[in-house]
Amino acid sequence: MTALSLLFMAVSFALITAESSVYFREQFEDGDTWRSRWVESKHKSDYGKFVLSAGKFYGDAEKDKGLQTSQDAHFYALSSRFADFSNKDQPFVIQFTVKHEQSIDCGGGYIKLFPSDLKQEDMHGDSTYNIMFGPDICGPGTKKVHVIFNYKGKNHLINKDIRCKDDEYTHLYTLIVNPDNTYEVKIDNKKVESGSLEEDWDFLPPKKIKDPEAKKPEDWDEKEKIDDPDDKKPEDWDKPENIPDPDAKKPDDWDDEMDGEWEPPMVTNPEYKGEWKPRQIDNPAYKGKWVHPEIDNPEYTADTEIYKYDSIGVIGLDLWQVKSGTIFDNFLITNDPKLAEEVGNETWGATKVCFFNYYLFILNNFSLNCSFDKNFNFKFLCFCSSQDAEKKMKESQEEEERKKREEEDKTRKEEAKDEEEDEDKEEEEEEEEEDEEEEDEEEETDSKLKDELTGLMLDIPFCCVSDDSGRIFFFFFCAVPLLQTYL
């Protein structure tokens, strides 16, 4: 066998082992047939329902359709099965998009990966899973990305705080787990965290522990400074903090018998120096801070396969939401991080940037004399472009709603004003009618009284006499009792 043949075989083997594999992909592009691929759990009878929707605002009405939670204050349990595989000796990538268009206040946006032996109809919150990954929001205190691994039957949370997106737009979440026990978390195709599985999770006992036999020596001096033994307090140091005011005089009108013995007010003593402390000097016996010596932990055993799962065969949405409306889409499970990034650009990126198709046309049809590749150009475009179609649509809807509210407010104010004017007019008319009725009643009463008095005068007998001066006096008989009757 020639050297060229051996080289060809080596290259062929490398290409085969490096071949990309897509274990699961779901973009909900075939309408309601998604229901044949996803199974609702029957563990509880009141799980919330998922519906297929692009939401109220979107970049593409069809491509942005995904599974949307539809009922407030519900648990959700839905899963989909795929061909069982193991991630042994290869990278492992989980990727999906989440949109909390309802301004979520408390609820999960994460996914779970299960071993293939999961009974989907009985999936619930305590079902054993391999990995839980994605955003979780509950009030102002919890806005994080969960990265939880099940290792030897126990769920381990990451020791770092990865903040998730908490706005109302679609975001791409990616988890990459490598066979060298490293990981990377990306949001919107940008790395937000990375590191070592062993260092950032408590999968294994610590490599080192404090030596249980070691103890700090009794004569170990940790004081860096000590009092100077030669420093002495001056004899005139001690002075009172306050003294009687030397300028104060007893008032002339002070009466000792009435006011008591007069005492001058106290003032701060200018000679007061405070508590005396000896100066500090370096401690000749100082040995530094004692550090507890460590030894190898006998319970620690290295594990080069922390990353590995022998069986991965089900993806599930097992979560709780107070306010529904979250949309899940663009699920991808693969062994190729590069492919995942490209898929993210083709799905999440393409529907979020208006200039994508035009720019991609330029990249595919013109030669660019530059050192960076197409993917770099696309990422640069996603970062720099302000033409976010989803955001633009939402802002347009909000502007329409604002105008509608203004028109409704204007109409309500006009109607209220008209009603107020009508009420004022009715009140004026009623007052006028009441005034007229009162006038008529007064006239009628006056007329009646006059008639009665006139008749009374005619009925009352009287006589008249005159005095020496010629004045005439009328005498009415029985007038007083009759008048009292009418008055």
C-alpha positions in Angstrom: 0.0 0.0 0.0 1.5 3.3 -1.1 1.9 6.3 1.1 -0.6 8.2 -1.1 -3.2 5.4 -0.5 -2.6 5.6 3.3 -3.0 9.4 3.2 -6.3 9.0 1.2 -7.7 6.5 3.7 -6.7 8.8 6.6 -8.4 11.8 5.1 -11.5 9.7 4.2 -11.7 8.4 7.8 -11.4 11.9 9.2 -14.2 13.1 6.9 -16.5 10.2 8.0 -15.9 10.8 11.7 -16.3 14.5 11.2 -19.6 14.1 9.4 -22.5 16.3 10.7 -25.5 14.5 12.2 -28.8 16.1 12.8 -30.7 14.0 15.4 -33.7 16.3 15.7 -35.1 19.3 13.9 -38.5 20.9 14.2 -39.6 24.2 12.5 -43.4 23.5 12.4 -43.7 24.3 8.7 -46.4 21.7 7.9 -49.3 23.1 9.7 -51.2 21.0 12.3 -49.4 17.8 11.4 -47.0 18.6 14.2 -49.5 17.0 16.5 -48.6 13.6 15.0 -45.0 14.1 16.2 -45.6 15.6 19.6 -47.3 13.8 22.5 -49.3 15.4 25.3 -48.7 14.0 28.7 -51.7 12.5 30.5 -50.0 12.4 33.9 -52.4 15.3 34.9 -55.7 16.1 33.4 -55.4 19.9 33.5 -52.1 20.5 31.5 -52.2 23.6 29.4 -52.7 23.4 25.7 -50.1 24.4 23.0 -51.3 26.0 19.8 -49.4 26.7 16.5 -48.9 30.5 16.2 -46.4 33.1 15.0 -47.8 35.4 17.7 -49.0 39.0 17.5 -45.8 40.3 15.8 -43.2 38.4 13.8 -40.5 38.6 11.1 -42.3 36.1 8.9 -45.9 35.0 9.3 -45.3 31.4 8.3 -41.6 30.7 9.2 -42.1 32.1 12.7 -44.9 29.8 13.7 -44.1 27.7 16.7 -45.7 26.1 19.8 -47.4 28.7 21.9 -48.7 28.3 25.4 -52.3 29.4 25.5 -53.7 29.1 29.0 -52.6 31.2 32.0 -51.5 29.6 35.3 -51.0 26.1 33.9 -48.4 23.4 33.8 -47.4 22.2 30.3 -46.1 18.8 29.4 -45.4 18.0 25.7 -42.7 15.9 24.1 -41.4 14.5 20.8 -39.4 11.3 20.2 -36.4 10.9 17.8 -33.9 8.1 17.0 -31.9 7.2 20.2 -28.2 8.2 20.2 -25.3 8.7 22.4 -23.0 11.8 22.4 -19.9 9.7 23.3 -16.7 11.1 21.7 -18.5 13.9 19.8 -19.8 17.4 20.4 -23.5 17.8 21.3 -25.6 20.9 20.5 -29.0 21.8 21.7 -30.6 24.9 20.0 -34.1 26.5 19.9 -35.8 29.9 19.9 -38.0 31.4 22.6 -40.3 34.4 22.4 -42.0 35.8 25.5 -44.3 38.2 23.7 -46.7 38.3 26.7 -44.2 40.2 28.9 -43.8 37.1 31.0 -43.7 37.7 34.8 -43.2 34.2 36.0 -42.7 31.1 33.9 -40.2 28.7 32.2 -38.9 28.9 28.7 -36.6 25.8 28.8 -36.5 22.4 27.3 -35.5 19.0 28.7 -33.8 16.1 27.0 -34.7 12.6 28.2 -33.4 9.1 27.7 -35.3 7.1 25.1 -37.0 4.9 27.7 -39.2 7.9 28.8 -43.0 7.1 28.7 -44.2 10.2 27.0 -47.8 9.9 28.1 -46.6 9.9 31.7 -44.0 12.7 31.5 -44.1 15.1 34.4 -42.0 17.3 36.6 -40.2 14.5 38.4 -39.4 12.4 35.3 -35.7 11.7 35.1 -34.0 13.8 32.4 -30.5 14.2 31.0 -30.2 17.9 30.4 -32.4 20.9 31.2 -31.5 24.0 29.3 -33.1 27.4 28.6 -34.4 30.7 30.1 -36.4 30.9 33.4 -38.0 34.1 34.6 -39.9 34.7 37.8 -40.2 38.3 39.1 -37.2 40.7 39.2 -35.0 38.2 41.1 -35.0 35.3 38.7 -33.9 35.9 35.1 -31.4 33.2 34.3 -30.5 30.5 31.8 -30.7 27.1 33.3 -28.0 24.6 32.4 -28.7 21.5 34.5 -27.1 18.1 34.0 -28.1 14.8 35.5 -25.0 13.0 36.6 -25.2 9.6 38.3 -28.9 10.2 39.2 -28.6 13.7 40.6 -29.4 17.0 39.0 -26.6 19.5 39.1 -27.1 23.3 38.6 -24.4 25.5 37.1 -22.4 27.5 39.7 -22.5 30.6 37.4 -25.3 33.1 36.9 -26.1 33.3 33.2 -28.7 36.1 32.6 -31.4 35.4 30.0 -33.2 37.9 27.7 -36.3 39.3 29.3 -37.9 41.3 26.5 -40.8 40.4 24.3 -38.8 39.4 21.2 -37.5 36.1 19.8 -34.1 34.9 21.0 -31.9 32.0 20.0 -30.5 29.8 22.8 -27.6 27.3 22.1 -25.8 24.9 24.4 -22.7 23.1 23.2 -21.2 20.2 25.2 -17.8 19.0 24.0 -16.1 15.5 24.6 -13.2 17.3 26.4 -15.7 18.2 29.2 -16.0 21.8 28.2 -19.2 23.7 27.3 -20.4 26.9 25.7 -23.7 28.8 26.1 -24.8 31.2 23.3 -27.7 33.6 23.1 -28.5 35.0 19.6 -25.4 33.2 18.2 -23.1 35.1 20.6 -21.1 33.4 23.4 -22.3 34.4 26.8 -20.6 31.8 28.9 -18.1 28.9 28.6 -15.8 26.8 30.7 -15.1 23.4 32.2 -17.9 21.0 33.3 -15.9 19.9 36.3 -15.1 23.4 37.5 -18.5 25.0 36.9 -20.7 22.2 38.3 -20.3 20.1 41.5 -20.3 16.8 39.7 -17.3 15.4 41.5 -16.0 15.8 45.1 -13.2 18.4 45.3 -9.7 17.2 44.3 -8.2 18.6 47.5 -9.5 18.7 51.0 -8.2 20.3 54.3 -5.9 17.9 56.1 -8.0 16.7 59.1 -4.8 16.0 61.0 -3.3 19.5 60.6 -3.9 22.1 63.3 -2.6 25.6 63.8 0.3 25.7 66.2 -0.5 27.3 69.5 2.4 29.7 69.2 1.5 30.8 65.7 1.2 34.6 65.8 -1.0 36.1 63.1 -0.8 39.7 64.4 1.1 41.8 61.8 1.3 44.8 64.2 1.7 45.1 68.0 1.7 47.9 70.6 5.1 49.5 71.1 6.2 48.4 74.6 8.4 51.5 74.9 5.7 53.9 74.2 4.3 55.6 77.3 1.3 57.8 77.9 2.2 61.4 78.6 1.4 62.5 82.2 -0.7 65.5 81.0 -2.7 63.4 78.5 -5.8 62.8 80.5 -8.1 65.8 80.3 -11.9 65.9 80.6 -13.8 66.0 77.3 -16.1 68.9 78.5 -15.4 71.7 81.0 -17.6 74.6 82.5 -17.7 77.6 80.2 -15.2 80.1 81.7 -17.0 83.0 80.1 -20.4 82.2 81.4 -21.8 84.5 84.2 -24.6 83.9 86.6 -27.7 86.0 85.5 -28.5 89.0 87.8 -32.1 87.8 88.3 -31.0 84.2 89.3 -32.7 83.3 92.6 -30.9 80.3 94.2 -33.9 79.6 96.5 -36.3 79.6 93.5 -34.0 78.4 90.7 -31.5 76.2 92.6 -27.8 76.5 92.6 -26.5 78.0 89.4 -24.1 76.0 87.3 -22.3 77.3 84.3 -23.0 75.5 81.0 -20.4 72.9 79.7 -18.3 73.5 76.6 -15.8 71.3 74.7 -12.4 71.2 76.3 -9.8 72.4 73.8 -7.1 70.4 75.6 -9.0 67.1 75.3 -7.0 64.5 73.3 -9.3 61.5 73.5 -8.3 57.9 74.5 -4.6 57.3 74.4 -3.3 54.4 72.3 0.3 53.3 72.0 1.8 53.5 68.6 2.0 50.3 66.5 5.2 48.6 65.4 5.9 45.5 63.3 5.5 42.3 65.2 8.8 40.5 65.2 7.0 37.2 65.9 4.5 37.6 63.0 4.3 34.4 60.9 1.6 35.4 58.5 -1.9 34.1 58.1 -2.0 30.4 58.8 -3.3 28.4 55.9 -4.8 25.0 56.5 -2.7 22.5 54.5 -4.6 20.4 52.0 -4.3 16.8 50.9 -5.6 14.8 48.0 -9.2 13.9 48.5 -9.4 10.1 48.8 -13.0 10.3 47.6 -12.1 12.1 44.4 -12.0 10.1 41.2 -11.4 11.8 37.9 -14.1 11.3 35.2 -13.2 12.1 31.6 -16.8 11.3 30.5 -18.9 13.7 32.5 -20.3 15.1 29.3 -21.5 11.7 28.0 -25.0 10.3 27.9 -25.6 6.8 26.7 -29.2 7.4 25.6 -30.8 10.6 24.3 -34.1 10.1 22.6 -36.9 12.5 23.7 -37.1 16.3 23.8 -39.8 17.8 26.1 -41.4 21.0 27.2 -42.1 20.5 30.9 -42.8 23.9 32.5 -45.1 26.2 34.4 -46.4 29.6 33.3 -48.4 32.2 35.2 -49.0 34.2 32.0 -49.2 32.3 28.8 -48.1 33.3 25.3 -44.5 32.0 25.0 -43.6 30.6 21.5 -41.0 27.8 21.1 -39.6 27.2 17.6 -36.5 26.1 15.5 -35.5 23.1 17.6 -32.2 21.5 16.6 -30.1 18.7 18.1 -26.9 18.0 16.3 -23.2 17.1 16.8 -22.0 20.1 14.7 -21.7 23.5 16.4 -20.9 25.2 13.0 -24.1 23.8 11.5 -26.1 25.0 14.5 -24.7 28.5 14.0 -25.6 28.4 10.3 -29.1 27.1 11.0 -29.6 29.9 13.6 -28.7 32.4 11.0 -31.0 30.9 8.4 -34.0 30.7 10.8 -33.8 33.2 13.7 -31.4 35.6 11.9 -33.2 35.5 8.6 -36.7 36.4 9.9 -35.3 39.1 12.3 -33.2 41.1 9.8 -35.0 42.7 6.8 -32.0 43.0 4.7 -31.0 39.3 4.9 -32.1 38.1 1.5 -30.6 41.1 -0.3 -27.3 40.8 1.5 -27.1 37.0 1.1 -27.7 37.6 -2.7 -24.7 39.9 -2.8 -22.5 37.4 -0.9 -23.5 34.5 -3.1 -23.2 36.3 -6.5 -20.3 38.7 -6.1 -16.7 38.0 -5.2 -15.6 39.9 -2.0 -11.9 40.7 -1.8 -11.7 40.3 1.9 -10.4 37.8 4.4 -13.6 37.1 6.4 -16.2 34.6 5.4 -19.9 34.8 4.6 -21.0 33.8 8.1 -18.9 36.6 9.6 -20.5 39.1 7.3 -24.0 37.8 8.2 -23.2 38.0 11.9 -21.9 41.5 11.4 -25.1 42.4 9.5 -27.3 40.9 12.3 -25.4 43.0 14.9 -25.4 46.3 13.0 -28.7 46.3 11.3 -31.5 48.3 13.0 -34.1 46.9 10.7 -35.5 44.3 13.0 -38.7 43.3 11.4 -40.2 41.7 14.5 -39.5 44.8 16.6 -40.7 47.1 13.8 -44.0 45.3 13.6 -44.6 45.4 17.3 -43.8 49.1 17.4 -46.2 49.7 14.5 -48.9 47.8 16.4 -48.3 49.8 19.5 -48.5 53.0 17.6 -51.9 51.9 16.1 -53.1 51.0 19.6 -51.9 54.3 20.9 -53.8 56.2 18.2 -56.9 54.1 18.8 -56.8 54.8 22.6 -56.4 58.5 21.9 -59.5 58.4 19.6 -61.4 56.4 22.1 -60.4 58.9 24.9 -61.4 61.8 22.7 -64.7 60.2 21.9 -65.4 59.5 25.5 -64.5 63.0 26.5 -66.8 64.5 23.8 -69.7 62.2 24.9 -69.1 63.0 28.5 -69.1 66.7 27.6 -72.4 66.4 25.6 -74.0 64.4 28.5 -72.9 67.1 30.9 -74.3 69.9 28.7 -77.6 68.0 28.3 -77.8 67.5 32.1 -77.1 71.2 32.7 -79.8 72.1 30.1 -82.3 69.7 31.7 -81.5 71.2 35.2 -82.0 74.7 33.9 -85.4 73.8 32.3 -86.5 72.0 35.5 -85.5 75.0 37.6 -87.4 77.4 35.2 -90.5 75.1 35.4 -90.2 75.0 39.2 -89.8 78.8 39.4 -92.9 79.3 37.2 -94.9 76.8 39.3 -93.8 78.6 42.5 -94.9 82.0 41.0 -98.2 80.6 39.9 -98.8 79.1 43.3 -97.9 82.4 45.0 -100.2 84.3 42.8 -103.0 81.8 43.4 -102.4 82.0 47.1 -102.4 85.8 47.2 -105.5 85.9 45.1 -107.3 83.4 47.4 -106.2 85.3 50.5 -107.5 88.6 49.1 -110.9 87.0 48.2 -111.2 85.5 51.7 -110.3 88.8 53.4 -112.7 90.7 51.2 -115.5 88.4 52.1 -114.5 88.5 55.7 -114.7 92.3 55.8 -118.1 92.2 54.3 -119.4 89.7 56.8 -118.0 91.5 59.9 -120.5 94.0 61.6 -119.0 97.3 62.6 -120.0 100.8 63.6 -118.3 104.2 63.5 -118.2 107.1 65.9 -116.4 110.4 65.9 -114.7 112.3 68.7 -114.6 116.1 69.3 -111.9 116.6 66.8 -113.9 115.0 64.0 -111.8 111.8 63.7 -113.8 108.7 62.8 -113.3 105.4 64.6 -114.5 102.1 63.3 -115.4 99.4 65.7 -115.5 95.8 64.4 -117.3 93.3 66.4 -116.0 89.8 66.7 -113.1 90.7 64.3 -110.2 89.4 66.4 -111.3 85.8 66.7 -112.2 85.7 63.0 -108.8 87.1 62.0 -107.1 84.6 64.2 -108.8 81.9 62.3 -107.4 83.1 58.9 -104.0 84.2 60.0 
